[in-house]
Amino acid sequence: MQQLSRSQARRVALAAQGFTDPRPTGRVDRRHLRRVLDRMGVVQIDSVNVLVRSQELPLFARLGPHPRSLIPDATAAGELFEYWVHEACHVPAVHHPLWRWRMAQTHRWRDVARIEEHRPGFVTDVLRRIEREGAVTSSDLEQRVGKKGTWWDWDDGKVALEYLFWTGRLAATRRAGDFARVYDLVERVLPSEVLALPTPPERDARKELLLLAARHHGVGTLDDLADYHRQKLTPARPLVDELVEEGRLVEVQVEGWSKPAYLHPDVAIPRRVRARALLSPFDPVVWYRERALRLFGFHYRIEIYTPQPKRQYGYYVLPFLLGEHLVARVDLKADRGHRTLLVQGAFAELGVPVGEVAEALAAELALMVAWLDLDEVTVADRGDLAAPLRDALAHYARR
C-alpha cells in the first residue's frame, strides 16, 4: 500500500483545493470562478456578515481581490444553483442530476406532516401561487401570530417553501439587499438544458459524489469523503470499496492517521505549496474539524455561538494559511461605518516564525481592505501576534 507523509497529504489536499494555482494578475471574471468551482465543487453559504458573507471568502482566498458579483451573476446566468449539499451551498448547475435522488426521497419533517393534517392542500396552494404570480420570499407568505421563537421556529409558509425547495420543485436565488432566499419554479431558474440532463440511479449518483469528493480533497478517509456532500457512512462504504476495485480511487496510508485513506489517481504530489490565504470557517480545507486536526494539527472551533466571556480566540476567527501550514488565527470584523477592517485578535500557532507570519498576514489584510472598499486596518491588543502584525502593517504602508 502506498504511504504518504503528513506533509505530502497536506500538499495533495491544498493542491486539490486550488492553492497551487497562481492568483490572477489581471481582470478576474467568470472563467476564474469556474476554475475555483472545478477545484472546490461547492461553496458553502452562511448568512453571518460580520466581515463578509462566508461564501465570498473562498473566492478571495484563491483569487485575491475580485468582483463581488461573481457568484450572483453566475447564478443569474444559470451556471450555479443552491441546494442542501454540505449544508446550504452554491453548486455547479451541471451537478443538478446528482441530487435528484435526494429530491425524490420521502421527506419526514414533522412540520410538513402537521401542515398536511391541519391545512390539507396548503403546500400545493403555495406552489400554485408561485406558478401564477412568480417568485416569492418567505415574508410574502408570513403566517405567524405572535412573537417569533427560536431561529428554526418557522411559520407554515416558510416550511412549505423549504419543503418544495428540498424536493426540487422550487429553486432559490438570493435577494441582494437582505440575502433572503427568493423561491421560484425550478424551470424558471435553471436552464432547460440542465433540467434535460439524464437522471442517474441513486447508487450511481452517490458513487459519483464520492469520486468528486476525492478529487476535491485530493486524499481523505471514508469519513472525509462522505462528509464532503453529507452522505451517510453505511451506503458510502461499499461504494468506496468499488471505486478502489475499479482503480478510480487508490487506498493509501497517511502518516499518523488511524484509518485508511483514499487518493484520487489523477492528483499529483506537489513539491511545495506557496499559499497565503485567510480561510472562511466554512472553507472545505477546515470545515471538517477532525480532518483539519489530522492534516494540520490545528484544533479549530468557531465561537460565534459561544458566550463572549468563554471565547478563547474571538467571534469570527479565520485560520491563516501560509505555505502548507495553518499558522495563525485572526478575529476579523468589517466596521463599515468607519470604513475600517478591525483585527480584534491575532494569535500565532505554536512554533511558527512570528515575524514572517506577521508580514505575510499584513500583505493579505492590505489586499482584503481594498477588496472590501475600506480605508484602513486597525489591530487590537488581543493575541501574541497583535503587536508584530501592527508593526508589519505600518511597514507595509510605508512601502
C-alpha positions as CSV (number, residue, x, y, z in Angstrom):
1,M,0.0,0.0,0.0
2,Q,1.3,3.5,-0.9
3,Q,2.5,5.5,2.1
4,L,2.1,9.3,2.3
5,S,3.8,11.5,4.9
6,R,1.6,14.0,6.6
7,S,3.4,16.8,4.7
8,Q,2.6,15.0,1.4
9,A,-1.1,14.6,2.4
10,R,-1.2,18.4,3.2
11,R,0.3,19.3,-0.1
12,V,-2.1,17.0,-2.0
13,A,-5.1,18.4,-0.2
14,L,-4.2,22.0,-0.7
15,A,-3.4,21.5,-4.4
16,A,-6.7,19.7,-4.9
17,Q,-8.4,22.8,-3.4
18,G,-6.6,25.2,-5.8
19,F,-3.9,26.5,-3.6
20,T,-1.1,25.7,-6.0
21,D,-2.9,27.6,-8.8
22,P,-1.5,31.2,-9.1
23,R,-3.8,34.0,-8.4
24,P,-4.9,36.1,-11.4
25,T,-2.8,39.1,-12.0
26,G,-5.3,40.9,-14.3
27,R,-9.0,41.2,-14.6
28,V,-10.9,38.5,-12.7
29,D,-14.0,37.2,-14.4
30,R,-16.3,34.1,-14.5
31,R,-13.6,31.9,-16.1
32,H,-11.7,32.2,-12.8
33,L,-14.9,31.4,-10.8
34,R,-15.3,28.3,-12.9
35,R,-11.7,27.3,-12.1
36,V,-12.4,27.7,-8.4
37,L,-15.7,25.7,-8.6
38,D,-13.8,23.0,-10.5
39,R,-11.4,22.7,-7.6
40,M,-14.0,23.0,-4.8
41,G,-17.2,21.6,-6.3
42,V,-19.3,23.5,-3.7
43,V,-19.3,26.9,-2.0
44,Q,-21.0,26.8,1.4
45,I,-23.4,29.6,2.2
46,D,-23.6,31.3,5.6
47,S,-25.6,34.5,6.4
48,V,-23.2,35.9,9.1
49,N,-22.0,39.2,7.7
50,V,-19.6,40.5,10.5
51,L,-16.8,40.5,7.9
52,V,-18.3,39.5,4.6
53,R,-20.6,36.7,3.8
54,S,-18.8,33.4,4.1
55,Q,-19.4,32.3,0.5
56,E,-17.2,35.2,-0.7
57,L,-14.2,34.3,1.3
58,P,-13.2,31.1,-0.6
59,L,-13.0,33.1,-3.8
60,F,-10.8,35.7,-2.1
61,A,-8.6,33.0,-0.6
62,R,-8.0,31.5,-4.1
63,L,-8.3,34.5,-6.4
64,G,-7.5,37.5,-4.3
65,P,-9.5,40.7,-5.0
66,H,-12.3,40.0,-7.5
67,P,-15.7,41.4,-8.4
68,R,-18.0,40.6,-5.5
69,S,-20.8,40.0,-8.0
70,L,-19.2,36.8,-9.5
71,I,-21.5,34.3,-7.6
72,P,-24.8,36.3,-8.1
73,D,-24.0,36.8,-11.7
74,A,-23.2,33.2,-12.3
75,T,-26.4,32.2,-10.5
76,A,-28.5,34.6,-12.6
77,A,-26.9,33.1,-15.7
78,G,-27.9,29.6,-14.7
79,E,-24.4,28.3,-14.1
80,L,-24.9,27.8,-10.3
81,F,-27.8,26.7,-8.2
82,E,-28.4,26.5,-4.5
83,Y,-29.1,23.3,-2.7
84,W,-28.5,21.4,0.6
85,V,-25.2,19.7,-0.2
86,H,-22.7,20.3,2.5
87,E,-25.3,22.4,4.3
88,A,-26.7,25.1,2.0
89,C,-24.2,25.5,-0.9
90,H,-23.8,27.1,-4.3
91,V,-23.2,24.1,-6.7
92,P,-22.5,24.0,-10.5
93,A,-25.8,23.6,-12.3
94,V,-24.5,20.6,-14.3
95,H,-24.4,18.7,-11.0
96,H,-28.2,19.0,-10.6
97,P,-28.8,15.4,-11.8
98,L,-26.6,14.1,-9.0
99,W,-29.0,15.5,-6.4
100,R,-32.3,14.3,-7.9
101,W,-32.2,11.1,-5.8
102,R,-32.3,13.2,-2.7
103,M,-35.0,15.5,-4.0
104,A,-37.1,12.4,-4.7
105,Q,-36.8,10.9,-1.2
106,T,-39.8,11.0,1.2
107,H,-39.3,13.9,3.5
108,R,-40.0,13.2,7.1
109,W,-40.3,16.7,8.5
110,R,-42.9,16.6,11.3
111,D,-44.0,20.2,10.4
112,V,-44.8,19.1,6.9
113,A,-47.0,16.3,8.2
114,R,-48.6,18.7,10.7
115,I,-49.5,21.2,7.9
116,E,-50.9,18.5,5.7
117,E,-53.0,17.2,8.6
118,H,-54.4,20.6,9.8
119,R,-54.2,22.5,6.5
120,P,-54.7,20.0,3.7
121,G,-53.5,21.2,0.4
122,F,-51.6,24.2,1.8
123,V,-48.3,23.2,0.3
124,T,-49.9,22.6,-3.1
125,D,-51.6,26.0,-2.8
126,V,-48.2,27.7,-2.2
127,L,-46.8,26.0,-5.3
128,R,-49.8,27.1,-7.4
129,R,-49.4,30.7,-6.2
130,I,-45.8,30.7,-7.4
131,E,-46.8,29.2,-10.7
132,R,-49.4,32.0,-11.2
133,E,-47.7,35.0,-9.6
134,G,-44.0,34.4,-9.8
135,A,-41.2,34.3,-7.2
136,V,-41.7,34.9,-3.5
137,T,-39.8,35.2,-0.3
138,S,-40.9,33.6,3.0
139,S,-42.0,37.0,4.2
140,D,-44.6,37.1,1.3
141,L,-46.2,34.0,3.0
142,E,-46.0,35.2,6.6
143,Q,-48.5,33.2,8.7
144,R,-47.2,33.6,12.2
145,V,-49.3,35.1,15.0
146,G,-47.3,36.4,18.0
147,K,-43.6,36.7,18.6
148,K,-41.0,34.5,16.8
149,G,-39.4,31.9,18.9
150,T,-36.1,30.2,18.0
151,W,-34.3,30.6,14.7
152,W,-35.9,27.4,13.5
153,D,-39.4,28.3,14.6
154,W,-40.7,28.7,11.0
155,D,-44.2,29.6,10.1
156,D,-46.2,27.4,7.8
157,G,-45.3,29.4,4.7
158,K,-41.6,29.1,5.3
159,V,-42.0,25.3,6.0
160,A,-43.9,24.9,2.7
161,L,-41.3,26.8,0.7
162,E,-38.4,24.9,2.2
163,Y,-40.1,21.6,1.6
164,L,-40.7,22.5,-2.0
165,F,-37.1,23.6,-2.3
166,W,-35.7,20.4,-0.8
167,T,-37.8,18.3,-3.1
168,G,-36.6,20.2,-6.2
169,R,-39.9,21.7,-7.3
170,L,-38.6,25.1,-6.4
171,A,-35.2,26.6,-6.8
172,A,-33.8,29.6,-4.9
173,T,-31.7,32.7,-5.5
174,R,-30.7,35.3,-3.0
175,R,-32.0,38.9,-2.8
176,A,-29.2,41.4,-2.9
177,G,-30.3,43.7,0.0
178,D,-31.1,41.3,2.8
179,F,-29.8,38.0,1.5
180,A,-33.3,36.4,1.8
181,R,-34.0,33.3,-0.3
182,V,-36.2,34.1,-3.3
183,Y,-38.1,30.9,-4.4
184,D,-39.3,30.3,-7.9
185,L,-40.2,27.3,-10.1
186,V,-37.0,25.4,-10.9
187,E,-37.7,25.7,-14.6
188,R,-37.6,29.5,-14.3
189,V,-34.2,29.4,-12.5
190,L,-32.2,26.6,-14.1
191,P,-31.6,26.3,-17.9
192,S,-33.7,23.9,-19.8
193,E,-30.6,22.0,-21.0
194,V,-29.6,21.3,-17.3
195,L,-33.1,20.0,-16.5
196,A,-33.0,17.8,-19.6
197,L,-29.8,16.0,-18.4
198,P,-30.5,12.4,-17.6
199,T,-31.1,11.4,-14.0
200,P,-28.7,8.7,-12.8
201,P,-29.8,6.0,-10.4
202,E,-29.3,6.9,-6.8
203,R,-26.4,4.4,-6.4
204,D,-24.6,5.8,-9.4
205,A,-25.1,9.4,-8.2
206,R,-23.8,8.6,-4.7
207,K,-20.8,7.0,-6.2
208,E,-20.0,9.9,-8.5
209,L,-20.3,12.3,-5.5
210,L,-17.8,10.2,-3.6
211,L,-15.4,10.4,-6.5
212,L,-15.9,14.1,-6.8
213,A,-15.2,14.4,-3.0
214,A,-11.9,12.5,-3.5
215,R,-10.9,14.9,-6.3
216,H,-11.8,17.9,-4.2
217,H,-10.0,16.6,-1.1
218,G,-7.1,15.0,-3.0
219,V,-6.8,12.5,-0.3
220,G,-9.2,11.6,2.5
221,T,-10.6,8.9,4.7
222,L,-14.0,7.4,4.2
223,D,-15.4,9.9,6.8
224,D,-13.8,12.8,4.9
225,L,-15.3,11.7,1.5
226,A,-18.7,11.1,2.9
227,D,-18.7,14.4,4.8
228,Y,-18.0,16.4,1.7
229,H,-21.5,16.0,0.4
230,R,-23.1,14.9,3.7
231,Q,-23.5,11.3,2.7
232,K,-24.1,8.6,5.4
233,L,-21.2,6.2,6.0
234,T,-23.3,3.0,5.6
235,P,-24.2,3.4,2.0
236,A,-20.8,5.2,1.2
237,R,-18.5,2.4,2.5
238,P,-19.3,-0.3,-0.2
239,L,-19.2,2.4,-3.0
240,V,-15.7,3.5,-2.0
241,D,-14.6,-0.2,-2.0
242,E,-16.0,-0.5,-5.5
243,L,-14.1,2.7,-6.6
244,V,-10.9,1.1,-5.3
245,E,-11.6,-2.1,-7.1
246,E,-12.2,-0.2,-10.4
247,G,-9.0,1.7,-10.0
248,R,-10.8,5.0,-9.7
249,L,-9.5,5.5,-6.1
250,V,-6.2,4.3,-4.6
251,E,-6.1,3.2,-1.0
252,V,-3.1,4.7,0.9
253,Q,-1.8,5.0,4.4
254,V,-1.1,8.5,5.7
255,E,1.4,9.1,8.5
256,G,-0.3,9.4,11.8
257,W,-3.8,8.6,10.5
258,S,-5.5,5.6,12.2
259,K,-7.9,4.9,9.3
260,P,-7.1,4.1,5.7
261,A,-7.2,7.0,3.2
262,Y,-8.1,7.2,-0.4
263,L,-6.1,9.1,-3.1
264,H,-7.6,10.3,-6.3
265,P,-5.4,8.8,-9.0
266,D,-5.3,12.0,-11.1
267,V,-3.7,14.1,-8.3
268,A,0.0,14.8,-8.2
269,I,2.0,15.5,-5.1
270,P,3.4,19.0,-5.4
271,R,7.0,19.6,-4.2
272,R,5.9,22.6,-2.3
273,V,2.8,24.8,-1.7
274,R,3.3,28.6,-1.5
275,A,-0.2,29.6,-0.5
276,R,-1.2,32.7,1.5
277,A,-4.8,32.8,2.4
278,L,-7.4,33.7,5.1
279,L,-9.8,30.9,5.2
280,S,-13.5,31.1,5.9
281,P,-14.7,28.9,8.8
282,F,-16.7,27.1,6.2
283,D,-13.9,26.6,3.6
284,P,-13.5,22.9,2.7
285,V,-9.9,22.9,3.9
286,V,-11.2,23.4,7.5
287,W,-14.9,22.7,7.6
288,Y,-14.5,19.1,8.9
289,R,-12.7,20.0,12.1
290,E,-11.4,16.5,12.8
291,R,-9.8,16.4,9.3
292,A,-8.2,19.8,10.0
293,L,-6.7,18.4,13.2
294,R,-5.3,15.3,11.3
295,L,-3.9,17.3,8.4
296,F,-2.6,20.4,10.1
297,G,-2.5,19.7,13.8
298,F,-5.0,22.6,14.0
299,H,-7.8,22.4,16.6
300,Y,-10.4,24.7,15.3
301,R,-13.8,25.6,16.6
302,I,-16.0,28.6,15.5
303,E,-17.0,30.6,18.6
304,I,-20.0,32.6,17.2
305,Y,-22.4,30.6,19.5
306,T,-20.0,30.7,22.5
307,P,-20.9,33.3,25.1
308,Q,-18.3,36.2,24.9
309,P,-16.7,35.5,28.3
310,K,-16.0,31.9,27.3
311,R,-14.5,32.6,23.9
312,Q,-10.8,31.7,23.5
313,Y,-10.0,33.5,20.3
314,G,-13.0,35.6,19.3
315,Y,-16.3,35.9,17.5
316,Y,-15.4,35.3,13.8
317,V,-11.9,33.8,13.6
318,L,-10.3,32.9,10.3
319,P,-7.4,30.5,10.1
320,F,-4.4,31.9,8.2
321,L,-2.8,29.5,5.7
322,L,0.9,30.1,4.9
323,G,2.7,27.6,2.7
324,E,1.3,24.2,3.7
325,H,0.6,25.1,7.3
326,L,-2.2,26.9,9.3
327,V,0.0,29.4,11.2
328,A,-2.4,31.8,12.9
329,R,-6.0,32.7,13.8
330,V,-7.4,36.2,13.2
331,D,-10.6,37.6,14.6
332,L,-11.9,40.0,11.9
333,K,-14.7,42.5,11.6
334,A,-15.6,45.0,8.9
335,D,-16.6,48.3,10.6
336,R,-18.3,49.7,7.6
337,G,-19.4,52.9,9.3
338,H,-15.8,53.8,10.0
339,R,-14.5,52.2,6.8
340,T,-12.1,50.1,8.9
341,L,-11.1,46.4,8.9
342,L,-10.8,45.5,12.6
343,V,-8.4,42.9,13.7
344,Q,-9.9,42.2,17.1
345,G,-7.4,39.4,17.9
346,A,-4.4,37.8,16.2
347,F,-2.9,34.6,17.5
348,A,0.2,32.7,16.2
349,E,0.3,28.9,16.3
350,L,3.0,27.4,18.5
351,G,6.4,27.3,17.0
352,V,5.8,29.4,13.8
353,P,8.2,32.2,12.8
354,V,6.1,35.1,14.1
355,G,7.8,37.9,12.1
356,E,7.4,36.1,8.8
357,V,3.8,35.3,9.6
358,A,3.0,38.9,10.6
359,E,4.5,40.2,7.3
360,A,2.5,37.7,5.2
361,L,-0.7,38.4,7.1
362,A,-0.2,42.2,6.8
363,A,0.1,41.8,3.0
364,E,-3.1,39.7,2.9
365,L,-5.0,42.1,5.1
366,A,-3.9,45.0,2.8
367,L,-5.5,43.2,-0.1
368,M,-8.6,42.5,1.8
369,V,-9.2,46.0,3.0
370,A,-9.0,47.3,-0.6
371,W,-11.3,44.5,-1.8
372,L,-13.9,45.4,0.8
373,D,-13.6,49.1,-0.2
374,L,-12.5,50.1,3.3
375,D,-9.8,52.6,4.2
376,E,-7.6,51.1,6.9
377,V,-6.7,48.2,9.1
378,T,-6.6,48.6,12.9
379,V,-5.3,46.0,15.2
380,A,-6.5,45.5,18.8
381,D,-4.1,44.2,21.5
382,R,-5.5,40.7,21.9
383,G,-3.2,37.9,21.0
384,D,0.6,37.3,20.7
385,L,0.5,38.2,17.0
386,A,-1.1,41.6,17.5
387,A,1.9,43.7,18.1
388,P,4.1,42.1,15.4
389,L,1.1,42.5,13.0
390,R,0.7,46.1,13.8
391,D,4.4,46.8,13.1
392,A,4.2,44.8,9.9
393,L,1.2,46.8,8.7
394,A,3.0,50.0,9.4
395,H,6.0,48.9,7.5
396,Y,3.8,47.6,4.6
397,A,2.1,51.1,4.4
398,R,5.4,52.9,4.1
399,R,6.5,50.8,1.1
